[in-house]
Amino acid sequence: MSSNNENKYDEIINLSKNRGILEPTSEVYEGFAGFFDYGPVGVELKKNIEKAWWRFFVQMRDDVVGMDGAIILHPTVWKASGHVDRFKDQIVACTKTPSHKFRADHVIEEELGIATEGMSNDELQKLITENKIKCPVCGSLLGEVSDFRTMFETSVGAESSLIAYLRPETAQAIFADFRWVKRTSRKSLPFGIAQIGKAFRNEISPRNFVFRSREFNQMELEYFIHPDQKFECKYLGDKELGKSARFLDMRTQLKNMEQKEKKTGDEGISMTFGEALEKKVVAWREFDASRKILSEQSSPWHAYWLCKTLEFYTSIGINENNLRFREHVPDELSHYSKATWDLEYRFPFGWKEIVGIANRSDYDLKQHSKFSNKDMSVYDEAKKQNVMPVVIEPSFGLERAIMAVLIESYDRREGAGKDAGKSAGDEKVVLHLANSIAPVKVIVLPLEKKPEPVKIAHDLFEKLKGMYMCDFDESGSIGKRYARADEIGVPVAITIDNESLTDHAATIRYRDTTKQERVPISDIPDKISQIINSSL
């Protein structure tokens, strides 16, 4: 991480704590690693991103419905899905201080700068031994690499005889409830089921603020497709096909790995989604037992959901230049996947996943049919037989989305000081958040604490707070109040002054330009609606 990026990363963490966005939970007890609390500003940012996601993927579509599943599911769900047997990380401990435990792949990647996806315990152990990799904390020898199940266990019932798990993903509730949701929503293939909710993973070493934590939120969509139409996407039109993105495909990465080049050194190749399909960059791949490619065919449904994922992120203010799609290499693929692409963001600590878009084929529905003895197939009226849908899954990490928009929007106007969230001279920190996700849309500021302008300001505040999340601030100089508003990304500030008593107008000040405009008070509600809604 460069010095400038490291400074920016630290400043954003400090800003999050100082301005009520996010902080480690239970700080009065010195925190609890991997768990975080949202403050007054953070909870609004979280809800706005959720709302924007729900609007984009559910509300504005007629082929997607929502649900909200339980956090604790029947234990057999996780046996059927493969999580009980496969959901593990590889752990290594310090021989001097065994309480110092680390993910073996992370330790190796940070020390050697190489990719370790899919490596066995023996292969990781060999790299640690041959390269004499030591404990990152104290420099002592590391022990043996072993497996560590990352699902949180709990017990259900008074006798604590039934072992269950906190869900490590939200997807399995959708698969388990597929028959019920399809019947009650009366949807026919293709259609999707969306869900937003908490998931839990017992991470060995939480890191990078909220990027890798133990309790987090997912926004997931499972899109079900008739198996005979898996290569025929009716929504993929000229708009999507002509859209460009950056792709780091499987073959490029394998070539780099053979040449012992760093995978992260390749930014990816820019091409349209149409070109990516024509060249079989985005493809449905069949593998043998050793993960060698047997066959591949262009996958239009996968390309479509990659495109929609990119479109969503740009709609909430992320610059496309800081986004790329990276395909999972064979050894990295989940056991069910025919192909998986990550949408990665250029964080200060490198390219990292913010969305995984997986081709899960028909694996999950077949598994739940087998373990539950309930038929998850769909009756095809034309063929007069049952078919098992295949699935494309865009899975978004909400905390990662929040980190991305904070990094993307964070700015210091020229001459700002060193302390995050603080001003130097007349310059300030500002979050250029998209209006649609800004935690507070408008702030009302009486210039002085005289009764008359304060009453006008309060009356205006009462009107506006029924429309949007609105704030009222009468403490400190007007410059400090503008600064506080800029630091949490408030798009519009309205100042009531003594002249408002005679001209019945107020000053609107715009966050991004700092330009000001005098507007009649009676016109302000409509003016604010015009400003905010223009970005929705």
N, C-alpha and C positions, 0 to 999 in steps of 0.2 A: 504494500500500500504506500503510495507516494505521500510525502509530508503534507501537501495541500489536501489530498483526499482524507488522510487521517485526521487532520484538523477539522474538516467539514463534518466527518462522521462523529467525532467527539462533540462538536458544537450542536449537532442535531440531537444527540442523546441528552446533553445539558438543557437544551431548549425544551425537549419533551418533559423533563422533570420540572423545570422552572415555570412552565406555562400550562401545566395540568393536562398534558397529553398522555404520557405513559411513564410509569416508574415500576421498579421491582416491587412485588407484593410484600406486605408485612415489614415495611422499612423500619418501623419502631422496634422490631425484633431482629434488625440487621438483615432483612430480606430472606428470600427463599428461592434458590437458583432455579431458573426456568419458568417462573410464574410472574405475571405482570398484572397491574391494575390500570384501568383507564380512568383518567381524571375528567373534569368537566368539559374540557376542550376535546380530549381524546375520544370520549364516548360519542360526541356529536360527529366527529370525523369518521369514526367507525360506522355509525348508523347511516351516514350519508353515502359512504362507499357501498355498504350493503344495499341501500335503497337504489343507488345508481346501477348496481349489478342486477338487482331484481327487475328493475324497469327494463334494462337492456335485454336480458335473457328470458324473462318470463312475461312481464306486463305487455311488452310491445310485440309479442309473438302469439300466434294462435295455435302453435304446435308444442308448447311447453306448459306444464302445470307444476305447482309447488307442493311440498309436503314438509313436515317437521317431525323427524323420528326421535325416538328415545335415545338417550346417551348410553344406557346399559341395555343391551340386547340379549336375547337367549344365547347362552354360551355356544350352542351348536352352530350359530351363524358364523362364528369365527373359525370353527373347525372346517365348515364347508368352504369358506372363502380362502382357506389356506394360511390364515394369519397365525393360528396356533402353532403350526409346524414351521412356518417360513419367516415370520415377522421378527427378525433378529438383527442385531448389529454385532460387529466384532470388537471386542474389548481387550485392552491391555492395561496392566497396572504397574506402578512403580514398585520395584523390589524392596526399596528402603522404606517407602511410605505407601503401603497397599491401598490406603484410602484415596490416593491420587490415581484415578482411573480415567482412561481416554479411549476415544474411538481410534482403533488402530489405523484405519484408512486416513483419518484426518491428520494424525501424527506424521504419517509417511508423506502425504501430499504436501504438508507444510514444510517438511524437512528436505524432501527431494524434488518437489515440484512436478511430480508425475501423477498420471491418472491410475487409480487402483480399482475402478469399478469391476465387480465380478470376481475379484481375486479370492482364493480360498484362504483359510486360516494359515495353512502351511506356507503359502506364497507370501502372505504379509509377514509372517514370522521370519522368513528367509531375508526379506528386504530389511527388516529391523536389525537382524543379526549381522548381515554382511556390511551394512552401512553404519553400524554402531550407533543407531539412533537412541538417544537417552531420554529420560523423563523431562518433559518441557518445564516442569516446576523446579526440580532440584538437581537435574543432571545425572541422576543415578541410573543404573541399568533398568531396562524394562523386562517384565516377565513374559509369560506365554500368552499368545493370542487365543481367546476363547469366545464362544457365542454368548450373547446376552439378549434375552427376550425383552422387547421394548413395549409390550402392552402392560398397562397397569392392572393388577388383579384386585378384586374386591370380593366380598362374600355377601350373599343375599339370604335374608331370613333370620329368624331368632337363633336358630341353632348353628348358623354360619356354615352349613354343610354344602351349600351350592356355590361353587367358585364361578365368578363372572368377570367380565373385563369392561373397563371404560373404553369406549370405542376409539380406535386409532385412526379412523376415517369415517366420514359421514355416508360414503357410498353404499355400504352394505344394507343400511336401513331401506334405501331405495330399492335395491334388488329384492330384499325379503318382502317388501310391500308391493312389488310390481303388479301382481294380479289384482290386488285390491284397488290400487290407484288407477289402473287402466279401466277397470270395470266402472268405478264411480265417476271418473272423468269422461268416460265414453270416447276416449281418443283411439284413433287407429294409427297403425304404423305409416310413416315414421313419426315419432313424437318423443318428447323429453320430459324428465322429471327432475326438478331442481330443489336444492335444499341448502340452507345456511345454518351452521351450528358449530358447536364446540367439538374438538377432538383432542385426544390425549396420547402422548408418546413419552415413555420413560427414557428420555435422551440421556446418554452417558455423559456428554459434556455440552450443555447448552452454551450457545455462543452468539456473537454478533447481535447483541441487544435482543430484539424480539424475533430476529430472523429464524433462529432455531431454539424453540422453547418447548416446554413440556405440556403446557395447556395452550391451545391456539384455536383459531376459528377457520373453518373452511367454507367456501362457496362452490358447490359442486353441481354439475349437470350430467346426468346419464341420458344419452340420446339413443333410442331404440330404433333399429332399422330392419326392415324385412331382408332376410338373407339373400333373396334373389335380386334385391335392389342395392346391394352394398357397394356396387360400382356405378351407381346412377343417382347422383345428387341433384334433385330438382331445384334446389335453391342456389346452386353455383352458377352465377351468371357472369356477364362481361365485367361488371363492377368488381367482383371478387377475383376473377381470372386475371384482370389487368392490374391488380394491386401488387405492389412490390414489397418484399421483406428480405431480411438477411437470414440465410440458411447455413447451418453447419451440420452437414449430413453425416451419416454413419461411415461411409467409405472414406471421406476426407479425414475423419478422426482416426480410423484404423491405419490409414497411410501415415499420418503423423506419429502415431504410437510406434509403428514399425521403424520409423526413422528417428525414434526417441526425441521427437519434438514435443514441446508442451502443447497439450490440447488447447489450453486457454490462450495460446498465442495466435490462434486463428480466429479472426473476427467473423468469419462466415462469408458467403457469397451472396450478393444481392441479385435477386431474380423475381419475376412475377410468379404468382401462384399457378398461372397457366403453364409457365415454363417448368415449374417444379413438378407438375403432374406429367408433362410431356417427357421429361427426362427421368421420370420415376424416382425423383428425390423424395417426394411424399408418396409412399407406397404401402400396400398391404403385403407383408412379407410372411412367407411360410419358412419355418426352420426345422432342421432335424434335431436329434437329441443333443448333438454337440454344438447347437446354435449356429450351424452353417446354413446360409440362405439356400433354400431349395427352389423357391420361385418368388416372384414379386410382380405386382400389378398396381398401376396408378390408383390411388385411393382418394376419390373426389370428396367423400364425406369428411375424411380426415382433414383435407386441405380447407374445406369450408369452415370447419370449426377452428382451425388455426387462424384463418382470416378473421373470423368473428372475435376471437380472443384478442388479436392485435387491435382490432377496431375498438373494442371496449377500452383497452388501456390507453389508447390515444384520446378517447373521448373524455377521460378523467385527467388529462394533462400530461401524459408521459410522452416524451420526444421519441419518435421512432428510431432515431440514431442511437439511442441507448437501449434498444431492444434487439434481440436476435432469437431465432429458433435453433435449438440444438437437439439433434436426434440421439436417442440412447443407442449405444453400441450393443452388440449381441449379448456380451457377458453382463451388461448392466440392466437388461430388460427384465421386467417382472415375468413370472412364470406364465401369466395369462396373456401377455401382450404380443400382438402381431406387429406393432410399431408404437413407439412413444416419442413424442416431441416435448421438450421443455421450452416455454417462453422464458428467456433469461433477461435480467436487467443488469446493466453495468453499475453495480454497487461500488463504493469506494474500496471494498475488499475483494473485488473481482466480479466476473460474470456468474450470477447465481439464479437458480430457478425461482420464478414467482408463480408460474402456472405449469401444470403437467397435463398434456392432452394425449390420452392413451387410447389405442384401439384395443379394447378388452375382448373383442370378438363375442362369442356366446358363452364364455367360460363361467361367469358368475351365475347366470340363470340356470345353466345345466347343473352346476354344483348344488344350488339350492333346491332344484327339482329332485336331485339324487338324495340329499340328506333329509329333506322334509317329506318326501313321498307325495309332494304336491306338484302338479304339472304347471310349469311356468311358460309353456309355449303359447302361441297365439294362433287362433283358427283362421286359415286363409280361405275366404269364401270362394274365390276363383278356382283354387286348386283342390278345394274340398279336403284339406288336410291341415294338420297343425305344423307350424314352423317355429323355430327358436330364433328370436331377434338377436342381432349383433349390436354391439354398443361402442359408441365413441364417447369418451369422458373428458371434458375440460374440468380440471380441478384447481381452484384458485386458493392460495393462502392469503387470508385477509390481513394478517399482521405484516406479511411481506408486501402486500399492496400498500399498506400504510407507510412502511419504510420507504418504498419506491417513490411515492408521491411527496413525502417529506424531503427526500434527497433531491428530487427533481425540482421542487418548488423553492427550495431554500436559496436565499440570495442575501448578499450584503451590498447595500448601496455604497458607492465609492466613499472611502474614508472611514468605514466602520471599524470599531474597536475589536479587541481580541476575545472578549468574553461573550459567549453565545447568549443571544437574547438581550444584550445591552448595547446602548448606542455610544458613539464617540463623536463629540462635536454635534453636528446637525445630521449625522448619518445613522441609519438604523438597519436592523435585520428585518427581512420581509419574507413571508411565505406567499409565493405567487400561485396559490391553490386555485384550481378550476372552481368557478362559482358554484357548480353543482355539488361539490363535496366540501366546500368551506364550512367549518364548524359553526361559525356565526356569520350570517349574511350581511347584517347591517348593525351599526352601533350609533346610538344617539348621544350627542355631547352638548350639554348646555355650556356655553363659553364661561359664564359666571354663575355664582350661586345665588343670584338675586331671585326673589320669588316669581316674578313674571316670566322670565325666560325659562326657568326651571319647570314651571307649570306647562308652558307650551311644549317643552321637550318631553315631559311625562305624557302629555296627551298624545303626542305623535308616537311615542314609544308604545303606548297602549294599542294604537291602531296597527302598528307594524308587527308587534309580537304575535298577533293572531295569524299573520301571513307567513312569517319566517322566524327562525331562531334569531333573536335580536338581543342586544345588550345595551345597557345604560351606564355611562361612566361620567361622574362629575368630580373625580378626585385627581388633583395634580394639574400641571400646566397642559395646555392643549397639545403641545408638542409631545409630551410624555404619553398622553392618551392616544394620539395617533400612533406612536411607537408601539404601545401595547397591542393595539388593534392590528398593526402590520405583522407583528410577531406571531399571531395566531391566524393570519390569513384572511382577515375581514375584508371583503371586497369594497365595501362602501361605508363611509363615515358621514354622518349628518350633524352639522354644528348649528345650534340655535344661539344667536347673539342678541344684543340690544336692538339692532336694526330690525330684527324679526318682529318686534312689537309694533313697528310702523309699516314695514313693507310686506309683512305676512309671508316672508320667504326664509329659506334656510340655505346653508352652503353644503353642497354635496362634494365630498372629496374622494377621489378614486385611488385605491391602493397601489395599483401597478404604475400609474403615471404621476401620482400626487397632484394631478390637475384638479381644479376646483370649479364648481358651477353653481350659480345662484338659481334656485328653483322655488316657485310658489309652494308653500306648505301643503295646500290642498291638492297639488299635483304629485306630491312625493310618493304616496303609495303606488300609484300607477307607474311612476318613473322607476321605482325600485323593482317592481315586477318585470318591467321591460328589461332592466339590466340583468337581473338574475335569470329570468327565463330564457334569455337569448342563448344561454349556454347549455340548456337542457335538451 
